[in-house]
Amino acid sequence: MKIQILGTGCPKCRKLAENAEAAAKALQLDCQIEKVTDINQITAFGVMMTPALAVDGVVRLIGKASSVDELKAVLAGGAGK
């Protein structure tokens, strides 16, 4: 599983990255976490508001630093939901 944090490095983006790492660890996921900070790459996902989270290339969350519990629910569902 590839988890991408889309954001320019603002406090909300950093919090989302931190929470995503904690959620993945809690779920014991075999995953790669990547931070995407290039605005051109972010907009290529169709994202106009950060932070955002993509799982296996599918944008799942936009515009907020979700809690660990919210992220666990998203990550447990995989990219197909």
mmCIF file of the N, C-alpha and C atoms, coordinates in Angstrom:
data_MODEL
# 
_entry.id   MODEL 
# 
loop_
_atom_site.group_PDB 
_atom_site.id 
_atom_site.type_symbol 
_atom_site.label_atom_id 
_atom_site.label_alt_id 
_atom_site.label_comp_id 
_atom_site.label_asym_id 
_atom_site.label_entity_id 
_atom_site.label_seq_id 
_atom_site.pdbx_PDB_ins_code 
_atom_site.Cartn_x 
_atom_site.Cartn_y 
_atom_site.Cartn_z 
_atom_site.occupancy 
_atom_site.B_iso_or_equiv 
_atom_site.pdbx_formal_charge 
_atom_site.auth_seq_id 
_atom_site.auth_comp_id 
_atom_site.auth_asym_id 
_atom_site.auth_atom_id 
_atom_site.pdbx_PDB_model_num 
ATOM 1   N N  . MET A 1 1  ? 0.852   -1.179 0.000   1.00 0.00 ? 1  MET A N  1 
ATOM 2   C CA . MET A 1 1  ? 0.000   0.000  0.000   1.00 0.00 ? 1  MET A CA 1 
ATOM 3   C C  . MET A 1 1  ? 0.894   1.237  0.000   1.00 0.00 ? 1  MET A C  1 
ATOM 4   N N  . LYS A 1 2  ? 0.514   2.205  -0.809  1.00 0.00 ? 2  LYS A N  1 
ATOM 5   C CA . LYS A 1 2  ? 1.252   3.464  -0.865  1.00 0.00 ? 2  LYS A CA 1 
ATOM 6   C C  . LYS A 1 2  ? 0.352   4.574  -0.353  1.00 0.00 ? 2  LYS A C  1 
ATOM 7   N N  . ILE A 1 3  ? 0.795   5.245  0.704   1.00 0.00 ? 3  ILE A N  1 
ATOM 8   C CA . ILE A 1 3  ? 0.058   6.348  1.294   1.00 0.00 ? 3  ILE A CA 1 
ATOM 9   C C  . ILE A 1 3  ? 0.799   7.627  0.949   1.00 0.00 ? 3  ILE A C  1 
ATOM 10  N N  . GLN A 1 4  ? 0.090   8.573  0.354   1.00 0.00 ? 4  GLN A N  1 
ATOM 11  C CA . GLN A 1 4  ? 0.708   9.846  -0.014  1.00 0.00 ? 4  GLN A CA 1 
ATOM 12  C C  . GLN A 1 4  ? 0.024   10.978 0.733   1.00 0.00 ? 4  GLN A C  1 
ATOM 13  N N  . ILE A 1 5  ? 0.839   11.801 1.366   1.00 0.00 ? 5  ILE A N  1 
ATOM 14  C CA . ILE A 1 5  ? 0.366   13.004 2.037   1.00 0.00 ? 5  ILE A CA 1 
ATOM 15  C C  . ILE A 1 5  ? 0.611   14.153 1.072   1.00 0.00 ? 5  ILE A C  1 
ATOM 16  N N  . LEU A 1 6  ? -0.445  14.796 0.637   1.00 0.00 ? 6  LEU A N  1 
ATOM 17  C CA . LEU A 1 6  ? -0.336  15.882 -0.328  1.00 0.00 ? 6  LEU A CA 1 
ATOM 18  C C  . LEU A 1 6  ? -0.451  17.204 0.405   1.00 0.00 ? 6  LEU A C  1 
ATOM 19  N N  . GLY A 1 7  ? 0.623   17.955 0.419   1.00 0.00 ? 7  GLY A N  1 
ATOM 20  C CA . GLY A 1 7  ? 0.612   19.246 1.097   1.00 0.00 ? 7  GLY A CA 1 
ATOM 21  C C  . GLY A 1 7  ? 1.958   19.923 1.024   1.00 0.00 ? 7  GLY A C  1 
ATOM 22  N N  . THR A 1 8  ? 1.942   21.219 1.236   1.00 0.00 ? 8  THR A N  1 
ATOM 23  C CA . THR A 1 8  ? 3.153   22.020 1.068   1.00 0.00 ? 8  THR A CA 1 
ATOM 24  C C  . THR A 1 8  ? 4.023   22.092 2.316   1.00 0.00 ? 8  THR A C  1 
ATOM 25  N N  . GLY A 1 9  ? 3.576   21.480 3.403   1.00 0.00 ? 9  GLY A N  1 
ATOM 26  C CA . GLY A 1 9  ? 4.385   21.492 4.619   1.00 0.00 ? 9  GLY A CA 1 
ATOM 27  C C  . GLY A 1 9  ? 3.827   22.360 5.730   1.00 0.00 ? 9  GLY A C  1 
ATOM 28  N N  . CYS A 1 10 ? 2.586   22.789 5.593   1.00 0.00 ? 10 CYS A N  1 
ATOM 29  C CA . CYS A 1 10 ? 1.950   23.604 6.623   1.00 0.00 ? 10 CYS A CA 1 
ATOM 30  C C  . CYS A 1 10 ? 1.709   22.754 7.880   1.00 0.00 ? 10 CYS A C  1 
ATOM 31  N N  . PRO A 1 11 ? 1.367   23.378 9.003   1.00 0.00 ? 11 PRO A N  1 
ATOM 32  C CA . PRO A 1 11 ? 1.133   22.604 10.230  1.00 0.00 ? 11 PRO A CA 1 
ATOM 33  C C  . PRO A 1 11 ? 0.075   21.503 10.071  1.00 0.00 ? 11 PRO A C  1 
ATOM 34  N N  . LYS A 1 12 ? -1.008  21.763 9.326   1.00 0.00 ? 12 LYS A N  1 
ATOM 35  C CA . LYS A 1 12 ? -2.033  20.734 9.111   1.00 0.00 ? 12 LYS A CA 1 
ATOM 36  C C  . LYS A 1 12 ? -1.481  19.575 8.286   1.00 0.00 ? 12 LYS A C  1 
ATOM 37  N N  . CYS A 1 13 ? -0.635  19.890 7.315   1.00 0.00 ? 13 CYS A N  1 
ATOM 38  C CA . CYS A 1 13 ? -0.030  18.850 6.484   1.00 0.00 ? 13 CYS A CA 1 
ATOM 39  C C  . CYS A 1 13 ? 0.877   17.963 7.331   1.00 0.00 ? 13 CYS A C  1 
ATOM 40  N N  . ARG A 1 14 ? 1.660   18.585 8.185   1.00 0.00 ? 14 ARG A N  1 
ATOM 41  C CA . ARG A 1 14 ? 2.556   17.816 9.062   1.00 0.00 ? 14 ARG A CA 1 
ATOM 42  C C  . ARG A 1 14 ? 1.762   16.957 10.029  1.00 0.00 ? 14 ARG A C  1 
ATOM 43  N N  . LYS A 1 15 ? 0.644   17.483 10.545  1.00 0.00 ? 15 LYS A N  1 
ATOM 44  C CA . LYS A 1 15 ? -0.196  16.724 11.479  1.00 0.00 ? 15 LYS A CA 1 
ATOM 45  C C  . LYS A 1 15 ? -0.834  15.532 10.770  1.00 0.00 ? 15 LYS A C  1 
ATOM 46  N N  . LEU A 1 16 ? -1.295  15.726 9.543   1.00 0.00 ? 16 LEU A N  1 
ATOM 47  C CA . LEU A 1 16 ? -1.877  14.624 8.785   1.00 0.00 ? 16 LEU A CA 1 
ATOM 48  C C  . LEU A 1 16 ? -0.834  13.534 8.557   1.00 0.00 ? 16 LEU A C  1 
ATOM 49  N N  . ALA A 1 17 ? 0.388   13.918 8.218   1.00 0.00 ? 17 ALA A N  1 
ATOM 50  C CA . ALA A 1 17 ? 1.452   12.939 8.001   1.00 0.00 ? 17 ALA A CA 1 
ATOM 51  C C  . ALA A 1 17 ? 1.729   12.162 9.289   1.00 0.00 ? 17 ALA A C  1 
ATOM 52  N N  . GLU A 1 18 ? 1.807   12.877 10.390  1.00 0.00 ? 18 GLU A N  1 
ATOM 53  C CA . GLU A 1 18 ? 2.064   12.253 11.690  1.00 0.00 ? 18 GLU A CA 1 
ATOM 54  C C  . GLU A 1 18 ? 0.936   11.272 12.047  1.00 0.00 ? 18 GLU A C  1 
ATOM 55  N N  . ASN A 1 19 ? -0.306  11.694 11.858  1.00 0.00 ? 19 ASN A N  1 
ATOM 56  C CA . ASN A 1 19 ? -1.451  10.846 12.175  1.00 0.00 ? 19 ASN A CA 1 
ATOM 57  C C  . ASN A 1 19 ? -1.545  9.638  11.236  1.00 0.00 ? 19 ASN A C  1 
ATOM 58  N N  . ALA A 1 20 ? -1.215  9.837  9.967   1.00 0.00 ? 20 ALA A N  1 
ATOM 59  C CA . ALA A 1 20 ? -1.247  8.725  9.007   1.00 0.00 ? 20 ALA A CA 1 
ATOM 60  C C  . ALA A 1 20 ? -0.205  7.673  9.384   1.00 0.00 ? 20 ALA A C  1 
ATOM 61  N N  . GLU A 1 21 ? 0.974   8.124  9.786   1.00 0.00 ? 21 GLU A N  1 
ATOM 62  C CA . GLU A 1 21 ? 2.018   7.183  10.217  1.00 0.00 ? 21 GLU A CA 1 
ATOM 63  C C  . GLU A 1 21 ? 1.563   6.408  11.447  1.00 0.00 ? 21 GLU A C  1 
ATOM 64  N N  . ALA A 1 22 ? 0.934   7.095  12.400  1.00 0.00 ? 22 ALA A N  1 
ATOM 65  C CA . ALA A 1 22 ? 0.448   6.437  13.617  1.00 0.00 ? 22 ALA A CA 1 
ATOM 66  C C  . ALA A 1 22 ? -0.658  5.433  13.289  1.00 0.00 ? 22 ALA A C  1 
ATOM 67  N N  . ALA A 1 23 ? -1.561  5.795  12.381  1.00 0.00 ? 23 ALA A N  1 
ATOM 68  C CA . ALA A 1 23 ? -2.655  4.900  12.000  1.00 0.00 ? 23 ALA A CA 1 
ATOM 69  C C  . ALA A 1 23 ? -2.123  3.661  11.287  1.00 0.00 ? 23 ALA A C  1 
ATOM 70  N N  . ALA A 1 24 ? -1.184  3.861  10.372  1.00 0.00 ? 24 ALA A N  1 
ATOM 71  C CA . ALA A 1 24 ? -0.600  2.726  9.648   1.00 0.00 ? 24 ALA A CA 1 
ATOM 72  C C  . ALA A 1 24 ? 0.124   1.791  10.615  1.00 0.00 ? 24 ALA A C  1 
ATOM 73  N N  . LYS A 1 25 ? 0.835   2.365  11.566  1.00 0.00 ? 25 LYS A N  1 
ATOM 74  C CA . LYS A 1 25 ? 1.552   1.555  12.551  1.00 0.00 ? 25 LYS A CA 1 
ATOM 75  C C  . LYS A 1 25 ? 0.567   0.784  13.425  1.00 0.00 ? 25 LYS A C  1 
ATOM 76  N N  . ALA A 1 26 ? -0.516  1.442  13.852  1.00 0.00 ? 26 ALA A N  1 
ATOM 77  C CA . ALA A 1 26 ? -1.518  0.795  14.699  1.00 0.00 ? 26 ALA A CA 1 
ATOM 78  C C  . ALA A 1 26 ? -2.188  -0.368 13.976  1.00 0.00 ? 26 ALA A C  1 
ATOM 79  N N  . LEU A 1 27 ? -2.374  -0.223 12.662  1.00 0.00 ? 27 LEU A N  1 
ATOM 80  C CA . LEU A 1 27 ? -2.989  -1.279 11.860  1.00 0.00 ? 27 LEU A CA 1 
ATOM 81  C C  . LEU A 1 27 ? -1.970  -2.309 11.376  1.00 0.00 ? 27 LEU A C  1 
ATOM 82  N N  . GLN A 1 28 ? -0.708  -2.066 11.668  1.00 0.00 ? 28 GLN A N  1 
ATOM 83  C CA . GLN A 1 28 ? 0.396   -2.932 11.240  1.00 0.00 ? 28 GLN A CA 1 
ATOM 84  C C  . GLN A 1 28 ? 0.373   -3.136 9.721   1.00 0.00 ? 28 GLN A C  1 
ATOM 85  N N  . LEU A 1 29 ? 0.188   -2.039 9.006   1.00 0.00 ? 29 LEU A N  1 
ATOM 86  C CA . LEU A 1 29 ? 0.128   -2.099 7.549   1.00 0.00 ? 29 LEU A CA 1 
ATOM 87  C C  . LEU A 1 29 ? 1.522   -2.175 6.948   1.00 0.00 ? 29 LEU A C  1 
ATOM 88  N N  . ASP A 1 30 ? 1.628   -2.943 5.887   1.00 0.00 ? 30 ASP A N  1 
ATOM 89  C CA . ASP A 1 30 ? 2.841   -2.955 5.091   1.00 0.00 ? 30 ASP A CA 1 
ATOM 90  C C  . ASP A 1 30 ? 2.658   -1.857 4.053   1.00 0.00 ? 30 ASP A C  1 
ATOM 91  N N  . CYS A 1 31 ? 3.211   -0.681 4.340   1.00 0.00 ? 31 CYS A N  1 
ATOM 92  C CA . CYS A 1 31 ? 2.955   0.449  3.451   1.00 0.00 ? 31 CYS A CA 1 
ATOM 93  C C  . CYS A 1 31 ? 4.185   1.340  3.330   1.00 0.00 ? 31 CYS A C  1 
ATOM 94  N N  . GLN A 1 32 ? 4.108   2.166  2.308   1.00 0.00 ? 32 GLN A N  1 
ATOM 95  C CA . GLN A 1 32 ? 5.127   3.192  2.065   1.00 0.00 ? 32 GLN A CA 1 
ATOM 96  C C  . GLN A 1 32 ? 4.407   4.524  2.208   1.00 0.00 ? 32 GLN A C  1 
ATOM 97  N N  . ILE A 1 33 ? 4.979   5.426  3.005   1.00 0.00 ? 33 ILE A N  1 
ATOM 98  C CA . ILE A 1 33 ? 4.388   6.751  3.176   1.00 0.00 ? 33 ILE A CA 1 
ATOM 99  C C  . ILE A 1 33 ? 5.271   7.767  2.467   1.00 0.00 ? 33 ILE A C  1 
ATOM 100 N N  . GLU A 1 34 ? 4.650   8.534  1.601   1.00 0.00 ? 34 GLU A N  1 
ATOM 101 C CA . GLU A 1 34 ? 5.373   9.527  0.806   1.00 0.00 ? 34 GLU A CA 1 
ATOM 102 C C  . GLU A 1 34 ? 4.729   10.889 1.020   1.00 0.00 ? 34 GLU A C  1 
ATOM 103 N N  . LYS A 1 35 ? 5.554   11.901 1.196   1.00 0.00 ? 35 LYS A N  1 
ATOM 104 C CA . LYS A 1 35 ? 5.061   13.272 1.307   1.00 0.00 ? 35 LYS A CA 1 
ATOM 105 C C  . LYS A 1 35 ? 5.252   13.948 -0.051  1.00 0.00 ? 35 LYS A C  1 
ATOM 106 N N  . VAL A 1 36 ? 4.157   14.424 -0.610  1.00 0.00 ? 36 VAL A N  1 
ATOM 107 C CA . VAL A 1 36 ? 4.185   15.100 -1.909  1.00 0.00 ? 36 VAL A CA 1 
ATOM 108 C C  . VAL A 1 36 ? 4.012   16.589 -1.638  1.00 0.00 ? 36 VAL A C  1 
ATOM 109 N N  . THR A 1 37 ? 5.075   17.367 -1.876  1.00 0.00 ? 37 THR A N  1 
ATOM 110 C CA . THR A 1 37 ? 5.038   18.798 -1.576  1.00 0.00 ? 37 THR A CA 1 
ATOM 111 C C  . THR A 1 37 ? 5.026   19.677 -2.829  1.00 0.00 ? 37 THR A C  1 
ATOM 112 N N  . ASP A 1 38 ? 5.286   19.095 -3.980  1.00 0.00 ? 38 ASP A N  1 
ATOM 113 C CA . ASP A 1 38 ? 5.311   19.864 -5.222  1.00 0.00 ? 38 ASP A CA 1 
ATOM 114 C C  . ASP A 1 38 ? 3.881   20.208 -5.646  1.00 0.00 ? 38 ASP A C  1 
ATOM 115 N N  . ILE A 1 39 ? 3.599   21.481 -5.777  1.00 0.00 ? 39 ILE A N  1 
ATOM 116 C CA . ILE A 1 39 ? 2.238   21.931 -6.073  1.00 0.00 ? 39 ILE A CA 1 
ATOM 117 C C  . ILE A 1 39 ? 1.737   21.379 -7.401  1.00 0.00 ? 39 ILE A C  1 
ATOM 118 N N  . ASN A 1 40 ? 2.603   21.193 -8.368  1.00 0.00 ? 40 ASN A N  1 
ATOM 119 C CA . ASN A 1 40 ? 2.184   20.636 -9.654  1.00 0.00 ? 40 ASN A CA 1 
ATOM 120 C C  . ASN A 1 40 ? 1.754   19.184 -9.511  1.00 0.00 ? 40 ASN A C  1 
ATOM 121 N N  . GLN A 1 41 ? 2.463   18.430 -8.694  1.00 0.00 ? 41 GLN A N  1 
ATOM 122 C CA . GLN A 1 41 ? 2.075   17.031 -8.445  1.00 0.00 ? 41 GLN A CA 1 
ATOM 123 C C  . GLN A 1 41 ? 0.764   16.972 -7.666  1.00 0.00 ? 41 GLN A C  1 
ATOM 124 N N  . ILE A 1 42 ? 0.605   17.885 -6.714  1.00 0.00 ? 42 ILE A N  1 
ATOM 125 C CA . ILE A 1 42 ? -0.626  17.912 -5.914  1.00 0.00 ? 42 ILE A CA 1 
ATOM 126 C C  . ILE A 1 42 ? -1.825  18.208 -6.807  1.00 0.00 ? 42 ILE A C  1 
ATOM 127 N N  . THR A 1 43 ? -1.711  19.212 -7.659  1.00 0.00 ? 43 THR A N  1 
ATOM 128 C CA . THR A 1 43 ? -2.835  19.554 -8.537  1.00 0.00 ? 43 THR A CA 1 
ATOM 129 C C  . THR A 1 43 ? -3.093  18.463 -9.576  1.00 0.00 ? 43 THR A C  1 
ATOM 130 N N  . ALA A 1 44 ? -2.076  17.685 -9.922  1.00 0.00 ? 44 ALA A N  1 
ATOM 131 C CA . ALA A 1 44 ? -2.262  16.564 -10.854 1.00 0.00 ? 44 ALA A CA 1 
ATOM 132 C C  . ALA A 1 44 ? -3.221  15.523 -10.269 1.00 0.00 ? 44 ALA A C  1 
ATOM 133 N N  . PHE A 1 45 ? -3.314  15.466 -8.951  1.00 0.00 ? 45 PHE A N  1 
ATOM 134 C CA . PHE A 1 45 ? -4.273  14.582 -8.299  1.00 0.00 ? 45 PHE A CA 1 
ATOM 135 C C  . PHE A 1 45 ? -5.688  15.174 -8.330  1.00 0.00 ? 45 PHE A C  1 
ATOM 136 N N  . GLY A 1 46 ? -5.815  16.431 -8.763  1.00 0.00 ? 46 GLY A N  1 
ATOM 137 C CA . GLY A 1 46 ? -7.108  17.105 -8.748  1.00 0.00 ? 46 GLY A CA 1 
ATOM 138 C C  . GLY A 1 46 ? -7.395  17.776 -7.417  1.00 0.00 ? 46 GLY A C  1 
ATOM 139 N N  . VAL A 1 47 ? -6.372  17.903 -6.590  1.00 0.00 ? 47 VAL A N  1 
ATOM 140 C CA . VAL A 1 47 ? -6.525  18.482 -5.257  1.00 0.00 ? 47 VAL A CA 1 
ATOM 141 C C  . VAL A 1 47 ? -6.256  19.979 -5.325  1.00 0.00 ? 47 VAL A C  1 
ATOM 142 N N  . MET A 1 48 ? -7.211  20.754 -4.816  1.00 0.00 ? 48 MET A N  1 
ATOM 143 C CA . MET A 1 48 ? -7.062  22.205 -4.794  1.00 0.00 ? 48 MET A CA 1 
ATOM 144 C C  . MET A 1 48 ? -6.935  22.739 -3.373  1.00 0.00 ? 48 MET A C  1 
ATOM 145 N N  . MET A 1 49 ? -7.139  21.878 -2.376  1.00 0.00 ? 49 MET A N  1 
ATOM 146 C CA . MET A 1 49 ? -7.028  22.290 -0.984  1.00 0.00 ? 49 MET A CA 1 
ATOM 147 C C  . MET A 1 49 ? -6.219  21.224 -0.231  1.00 0.00 ? 49 MET A C  1 
ATOM 148 N N  . THR A 1 50 ? -5.248  21.675 0.524   1.00 0.00 ? 50 THR A N  1 
ATOM 149 C CA . THR A 1 50 ? -4.421  20.741 1.279   1.00 0.00 ? 50 THR A CA 1 
ATOM 150 C C  . THR A 1 50 ? -4.703  20.908 2.770   1.00 0.00 ? 50 THR A C  1 
ATOM 151 N N  . PRO A 1 51 ? -4.372  19.934 3.565   1.00 0.00 ? 51 PRO A N  1 
ATOM 152 C CA . PRO A 1 51 ? -3.721  18.688 3.181   1.00 0.00 ? 51 PRO A CA 1 
ATOM 153 C C  . PRO A 1 51 ? -4.717  17.706 2.567   1.00 0.00 ? 51 PRO A C  1 
ATOM 154 N N  . ALA A 1 52 ? -4.164  16.715 1.892   1.00 0.00 ? 52 ALA A N  1 
ATOM 155 C CA . ALA A 1 52 ? -4.971  15.644 1.326   1.00 0.00 ? 52 ALA A CA 1 
ATOM 156 C C  . ALA A 1 52 ? -4.211  14.336 1.501   1.00 0.00 ? 52 ALA A C  1 
ATOM 157 N N  . LEU A 1 53 ? -4.947  13.253 1.414   1.00 0.00 ? 53 LEU A N  1 
ATOM 158 C CA . LEU A 1 53 ? -4.343  11.944 1.569   1.00 0.00 ? 53 LEU A CA 1 
ATOM 159 C C  . LEU A 1 53 ? -4.787  11.062 0.417   1.00 0.00 ? 53 LEU A C  1 
ATOM 160 N N  . ALA A 1 54 ? -3.832  10.409 -0.214  1.00 0.00 ? 54 ALA A N  1 
ATOM 161 C CA . ALA A 1 54 ? -4.130  9.461  -1.289  1.00 0.00 ? 54 ALA A CA 1 
ATOM 162 C C  . ALA A 1 54 ? -3.630  8.085  -0.867  1.00 0.00 ? 54 ALA A C  1 
ATOM 163 N N  . VAL A 1 55 ? -4.424  7.073  -1.200  1.00 0.00 ? 55 VAL A N  1 
ATOM 164 C CA . VAL A 1 55 ? -4.051  5.692  -0.926  1.00 0.00 ? 55 VAL A CA 1 
ATOM 165 C C  . VAL A 1 55 ? -3.989  4.972  -2.258  1.00 0.00 ? 55 VAL A C  1 
ATOM 166 N N  . ASP A 1 56 ? -2.822  4.440  -2.589  1.00 0.00 ? 56 ASP A N  1 
ATOM 167 C CA . ASP A 1 56 ? -2.604  3.760  -3.869  1.00 0.00 ? 56 ASP A CA 1 
ATOM 168 C C  . ASP A 1 56 ? -3.066  4.612  -5.046  1.00 0.00 ? 56 ASP A C  1 
ATOM 169 N N  . GLY A 1 57 ? -2.774  5.918  -4.973  1.00 0.00 ? 57 GLY A N  1 
ATOM 170 C CA . GLY A 1 57 ? -3.065  6.831  -6.061  1.00 0.00 ? 57 GLY A CA 1 
ATOM 171 C C  . GLY A 1 57 ? -4.473  7.389  -6.098  1.00 0.00 ? 57 GLY A C  1 
ATOM 172 N N  . VAL A 1 58 ? -5.331  6.976  -5.136  1.00 0.00 ? 58 VAL A N  1 
ATOM 173 C CA . VAL A 1 58 ? -6.716  7.448  -5.089  1.00 0.00 ? 58 VAL A CA 1 
ATOM 174 C C  . VAL A 1 58 ? -6.859  8.418  -3.923  1.00 0.00 ? 58 VAL A C  1 
ATOM 175 N N  . VAL A 1 59 ? -7.295  9.649  -4.216  1.00 0.00 ? 59 VAL A N  1 
ATOM 176 C CA . VAL A 1 59 ? -7.461  10.653 -3.166  1.00 0.00 ? 59 VAL A CA 1 
ATOM 177 C C  . VAL A 1 59 ? -8.634  10.243 -2.278  1.00 0.00 ? 59 VAL A C  1 
ATOM 178 N N  . ARG A 1 60 ? -8.369  10.157 -0.983  1.00 0.00 ? 60 ARG A N  1 
ATOM 179 C CA . ARG A 1 60 ? -9.386  9.696  -0.030  1.00 0.00 ? 60 ARG A CA 1 
ATOM 180 C C  . ARG A 1 60 ? -9.858  10.800 0.915   1.00 0.00 ? 60 ARG A C  1 
ATOM 181 N N  . LEU A 1 61 ? -8.996  11.767 1.220   1.00 0.00 ? 61 LEU A N  1 
ATOM 182 C CA . LEU A 1 61 ? -9.341  12.847 2.141   1.00 0.00 ? 61 LEU A CA 1 
ATOM 183 C C  . LEU A 1 61 ? -8.773  14.156 1.606   1.00 0.00 ? 61 LEU A C  1 
ATOM 184 N N  . ILE A 1 62 ? -9.536  15.225 1.758   1.00 0.00 ? 62 ILE A N  1 
ATOM 185 C CA . ILE A 1 62 ? -9.072  16.542 1.312   1.00 0.00 ? 62 ILE A CA 1 
ATOM 186 C C  . ILE A 1 62 ? -9.440  17.585 2.360   1.00 0.00 ? 62 ILE A C  1 
ATOM 187 N N  . GLY A 1 63 ? -8.477  18.459 2.664   1.00 0.00 ? 63 GLY A N  1 
ATOM 188 C CA . GLY A 1 63 ? -8.765  19.671 3.410   1.00 0.00 ? 63 GLY A CA 1 
ATOM 189 C C  . GLY A 1 63 ? -8.735  19.615 4.914   1.00 0.00 ? 63 GLY A C  1 
ATOM 190 N N  . LYS A 1 64 ? -8.340  18.479 5.500   1.00 0.00 ? 64 LYS A N  1 
ATOM 191 C CA . LYS A 1 64 ? -8.257  18.472 6.954   1.00 0.00 ? 64 LYS A CA 1 
ATOM 192 C C  . LYS A 1 64 ? -7.215  17.471 7.435   1.00 0.00 ? 64 LYS A C  1 
ATOM 193 N N  . ALA A 1 65 ? -6.728  17.735 8.625   1.00 0.00 ? 65 ALA A N  1 
ATOM 194 C CA . ALA A 1 65 ? -5.775  16.826 9.270   1.00 0.00 ? 65 ALA A CA 1 
ATOM 195 C C  . ALA A 1 65 ? -6.596  15.848 10.101  1.00 0.00 ? 65 ALA A C  1 
ATOM 196 N N  . SER A 1 66 ? -7.022  14.776 9.481   1.00 0.00 ? 66 SER A N  1 
ATOM 197 C CA . SER A 1 66 ? -7.883  13.798 10.137  1.00 0.00 ? 66 SER A CA 1 
ATOM 198 C C  . SER A 1 66 ? -7.198  13.173 11.338  1.00 0.00 ? 66 SER A C  1 
ATOM 199 N N  . SER A 1 67 ? -8.031  12.723 12.285  1.00 0.00 ? 67 SER A N  1 
ATOM 200 C CA . SER A 1 67 ? -7.508  12.069 13.483  1.00 0.00 ? 67 SER A CA 1 
ATOM 201 C C  . SER A 1 67 ? -6.971  10.680 13.140  1.00 0.00 ? 67 SER A C  1 
ATOM 202 N N  . VAL A 1 68 ? -6.235  10.114 14.067  1.00 0.00 ? 68 VAL A N  1 
ATOM 203 C CA . VAL A 1 68 ? -5.693  8.766  13.885  1.00 0.00 ? 68 VAL A CA 1 
ATOM 204 C C  . VAL A 1 68 ? -6.836  7.780  13.672  1.00 0.00 ? 68 VAL A C  1 
ATOM 205 N N  . ASP A 1 69 ? -7.905  7.897  14.450  1.00 0.00 ? 69 ASP A N  1 
ATOM 206 C CA . ASP A 1 69 ? -9.036  6.971  14.314  1.00 0.00 ? 69 ASP A CA 1 
ATOM 207 C C  . ASP A 1 69 ? -9.717  7.099  12.949  1.00 0.00 ? 69 ASP A C  1 
ATOM 208 N N  . GLU A 1 70 ? -9.888  8.324  12.466  1.00 0.00 ? 70 GLU A N  1 
ATOM 209 C CA . GLU A 1 70 ? -10.475 8.524  11.134  1.00 0.00 ? 70 GLU A CA 1 
ATOM 210 C C  . GLU A 1 70 ? -9.586  7.900  10.060  1.00 0.00 ? 70 GLU A C  1 
ATOM 211 N N  . LEU A 1 71 ? -8.290  8.088  10.212  1.00 0.00 ? 71 LEU A N  1 
ATOM 212 C CA . LEU A 1 71 ? -7.353  7.552  9.228   1.00 0.00 ? 71 LEU A CA 1 
ATOM 213 C C  . LEU A 1 71 ? -7.303  6.031  9.284   1.00 0.00 ? 71 LEU A C  1 
ATOM 214 N N  . LYS A 1 72 ? -7.419  5.464  10.455  1.00 0.00 ? 72 LYS A N  1 
ATOM 215 C CA . LYS A 1 72 ? -7.444  4.008  10.563  1.00 0.00 ? 72 LYS A CA 1 
ATOM 216 C C  . LYS A 1 72 ? -8.633  3.443  9.785   1.00 0.00 ? 72 LYS A C  1 
ATOM 217 N N  . ALA A 1 73 ? -9.783  4.099  9.873   1.00 0.00 ? 73 ALA A N  1 
ATOM 218 C CA . ALA A 1 73 ? -10.963 3.649  9.135   1.00 0.00 ? 73 ALA A CA 1 
ATOM 219 C C  . ALA A 1 73 ? -10.729 3.730  7.623   1.00 0.00 ? 73 ALA A C  1 
ATOM 220 N N  . VAL A 1 74 ? -10.113 4.816  7.185   1.00 0.00 ? 74 VAL A N  1 
ATOM 221 C CA . VAL A 1 74 ? -9.831  4.988  5.752   1.00 0.00 ? 74 VAL A CA 1 
ATOM 222 C C  . VAL A 1 74 ? -8.817  3.952  5.283   1.00 0.00 ? 74 VAL A C  1 
ATOM 223 N N  . LEU A 1 75 ? -7.742  3.788  6.029   1.00 0.00 ? 75 LEU A N  1 
ATOM 224 C CA . LEU A 1 75 ? -6.682  2.867  5.620   1.00 0.00 ? 75 LEU A CA 1 
ATOM 225 C C  . LEU A 1 75 ? -7.115  1.410  5.696   1.00 0.00 ? 75 LEU A C  1 
ATOM 226 N N  . ALA A 1 76 ? -7.960  1.074  6.649   1.00 0.00 ? 76 ALA A N  1 
ATOM 227 C CA . ALA A 1 76 ? -8.436  -0.298 6.763   1.00 0.00 ? 76 ALA A CA 1 
ATOM 228 C C  . ALA A 1 76 ? -9.297  -0.678 5.561   1.00 0.00 ? 76 ALA A C  1 
ATOM 229 N N  . GLY A 1 77 ? -9.936  0.342  4.950   1.00 0.00 ? 77 GLY A N  1 
ATOM 230 C CA . GLY A 1 77 ? -10.775 0.104  3.785   1.00 0.00 ? 77 GLY A CA 1 
ATOM 231 C C  . GLY A 1 77 ? -9.996  -0.011 2.486   1.00 0.00 ? 77 GLY A C  1 
ATOM 232 N N  . GLY A 1 78 ? -8.719  0.345  2.506   1.00 0.00 ? 78 GLY A N  1 
ATOM 233 C CA . GLY A 1 78 ? -7.900  0.291  1.301   1.00 0.00 ? 78 GLY A CA 1 
ATOM 234 C C  . GLY A 1 78 ? -8.293  1.364  0.300   1.00 0.00 ? 78 GLY A C  1 
ATOM 235 N N  . ALA A 1 79 ? -7.803  1.233  -0.911  1.00 0.00 ? 79 ALA A N  1 
ATOM 236 C CA . ALA A 1 79 ? -8.021  2.263  -1.923  1.00 0.00 ? 79 ALA A CA 1 
ATOM 237 C C  . ALA A 1 79 ? -9.351  2.108  -2.641  1.00 0.00 ? 79 ALA A C  1 
ATOM 238 N N  . GLY A 1 80 ? -10.018 0.990  -2.494  1.00 0.00 ? 80 GLY A N  1 
ATOM 239 C CA . GLY A 1 80 ? -11.219 0.744  -3.263  1.00 0.00 ? 80 GLY A CA 1 
ATOM 240 C C  . GLY A 1 80 ? -12.470 1.404  -2.748  1.00 0.00 ? 80 GLY A C  1 
ATOM 241 N N  . LYS A 1 81 ? -12.411 2.053  -1.605  1.00 0.00 ? 81 LYS A N  1 
ATOM 242 C CA . LYS A 1 81 ? -13.631 2.638  -1.017  1.00 0.00 ? 81 LYS A CA 1 
ATOM 243 C C  . LYS A 1 81 ? -13.689 4.116  -1.254  1.00 0.00 ? 81 LYS A C  1 
# 
